[in-house]
Amino acid sequence: MFSSPFLFLNELMKPTKNFIEELRWRGMLQDIMPGAEELLTNECIAGYAGFDPTADSLGIGNLVPIMLLKHFQLCGHKPIAVVGGATGMIGDPSGKSAERNLLSEEIIQHNLNCQRVQLEKFLDFSAGPSQAEILNNIYWYKNFGYIQFLRDVGKHLSINYMLAKDSVQGRMETGISYTEFSYQILQGYDFYWLYTHYNCKLQMGGSDQWGNMTTGTELIRRMATGNEAFAFTCPLVTKADGTKFGKTESGNIWLDAKKTSPYKFYQFWLNAADADAGRYIRIFSLLSKDEIEAIETLHNAEPHKRILQKKLAEEITTFVHSKEDLLSAIKASDILFGQSTADSLKTLSDRDFTEIFEGVPTKTISKSLVENGIGIMNLLVDQTQFFPSNGEAKRTLAGKGVSVNKTVIESTEQKIGVQELINNKYLLLQKGKKNYFLVVVE
């Protein structure tokens, strides 16, 4: 019945660290079933968390179950990530106020493929008792007939039991389809299947999943002749100011570098409020309790230096992307605070450069204007209107207050040529410390 050598070793092995205590001090534990902590303290087990393929990238909200699985594995247990190739076609009603739009099989498969690549970055898949697994639940549903499912699974749960779930109760007034109503029994069967084939005794996830999780433990109890399985939840991550975590004015923060660049990703964490940074660094980093408390002590002594936010941003950017991406993001960030030169600007990628200055005034001019050198006054006033008049431009230039590509302009007679172009395309005008203007040369 069981397929992994881990399943025959776990009762003989002891965890290397107390998993629940680790989560408790990190603020990552909300609801936990009786007996779960004792099991996790005395035995190495398999446990899982689920991922919904609604997008072709995981977002930073998905980092919570990823970190749960990561800590689970570091404590000596076996993590299983279940991607919902089947349940993703239904849609989880938990936390939703209206029916979801159903995705096609092709889109779901594309999303699953993308998410699988991301998940493989965070867990250890090398052979051993705690080897990570990624499973797609379409595997155990694709040949499961509807009548067979109703007879073998559906008869074990009453309508009253299913109606009592918060995910259903919250939708009774606005309406819930049978499709989404049935989601909890599908997720419950996921747990039963994993219990049967991988001896998986634990499910973990966000607090909004508690109803679906307990459905799984109930199915295992009823279908596996009284056997026990367990679940616990992590609090949903929120911001202290009440705004939604994981979103900015420009949209979601994704783990895919093509959807959210490492620079923007780094900036999101760097801009965390003091009231949030302490919680975030516990949840989203692998730093120890002593390390975090030492950083907080330094931060509290000089909060204006934002030591806590910088360490938070460094740890998570490296974990999700790479050390190289972190260094590039730091270099790009330094530009905004004047710690850069023309040479350093030219080392930025085209994407990083445009994203750093996203939102600043921009003007496109013809490349023919700079091929023989364009006069600085012509550039600042006539072509870009960065200055409203020649007089204001001359006064600012006289005070050494104008720079092109971070190089101070010394004379009103100076010319700018193609050799000054960044990535053969851009000129960065600046007056004062942070008043920028981007010229696109085409």
Steps between C-alpha positions, in 0.01 A plus 500: 500500500785741580750604234790675672784350713440794733178339611676203654765712673301782655398319816867426572614858440475802725460859378816709504308801638161571655293614200206641694722697737679643197168617355373627833780752560479609137129580538411238237258287702128561543276189520643158574321170554551319831776242476681668209774654711569173681521313167737757349721498808543124515494385138625604157195511275386606154287815474362711218380842392298578190552758224223632277592542128301819443804684357821413316704617798476464873465826690655605828188378681604150389829550679317419825425133414842480333665608825287252694624219276857630520505505880324163504782350292775672702356336811546155343153438355396422141327791317251445219379786282169419330418704191130497418473386142156357586374727778626803308234423240231543768611800705522528879216712644700575818536875547311574179179701479400390150537209261838472329547500126598148399834461322560273201706183534771652280536810720501292818769270362713800398458651847591170666817465292609852598422450868682167510823666382466759777429245774808300400717798603395497862498138619765227505422223250818298557449137600444427867226454760400868485513525119242751375227402255281698261177322409215601269159387626376444145696173530252345742188658350547448127368141503258543788143477367227728632273215618794322660601820681148551635480139621850472645554852636184710496302266726742564788407869546157637581355815346464645850872449563596670174254789543648583840836602350582872509598496132144391417319709762668816373348441156147393590354848451680584174469146369738209447488248217511126556837511326664719764297339779665168410853644524541408867434131438756500217766659721401258774553208264843640408599455863353148511688400183829636635440326831436171318789517252763708684403445865452879507362586843501880493353782293608862547382828351336837558230550760236538227560132415411360843158371389641319197781353711269359765288348224811308400568373850134398530515305173814321615330409828193365321661341194815363667317327785565748776857597416611848604643783297570856606498861380614843606468848354712811476343846548427690182764770450365855529643850508485707815330786314219275381597494130532169321831317527675406177369780283624843398342774290638328192357157594604167650853419610593178319786253550566486125773753411329562165181617673662682794866589451747428782537878536126552560490192721785637712334842520174348626671355807730799547193723529333291770375701797674455835175354634515223236872434448546307826217259413610465139860410580379223733259357243696542177863444600699207635687713753507367855323657796827635640602648165166675453495640853856631456398675176195651672719635779722675246198628311330640810816689593512673160160450329576765235760262351229239434734217594213256548343573161835472322570161654145385425531603135844342466394164646180460299642626170789256527266213596254560216743620232877486558792680661585652162146633460522648849823685417345632179192617691714675761704669228181614328359628830814700574439704185186648650700632793778656297760230566584434136704617204458507124700177479277322753188612312634334187535166679125478566286275284248671277214368716653608830573844361145561377344358816712716729371809327148374436259788544750784446428743214616357168550642153604325179730681258660405171843343509605729216496788749785350703707339228704817454454615858199692632550821695405471865268802487320354198460168683383647831257759363401457136496120461384383844356806679675370812553870571222743407743771384859568397537737795411238763720242331799738494458592868486135605796411281701785651436352844621157389146370548458308174642161409469262209548134588617608849777717355476870593473732200767770525404733214203622300708427188542130577374244246362151553581231244418135433791395720301620802200277424420231758430165331527695174156640573463718812613827651427570866453869578503619860460825690549503872522170685193311383340694215549267203403509134547207261581563134440208264710534186372311196 
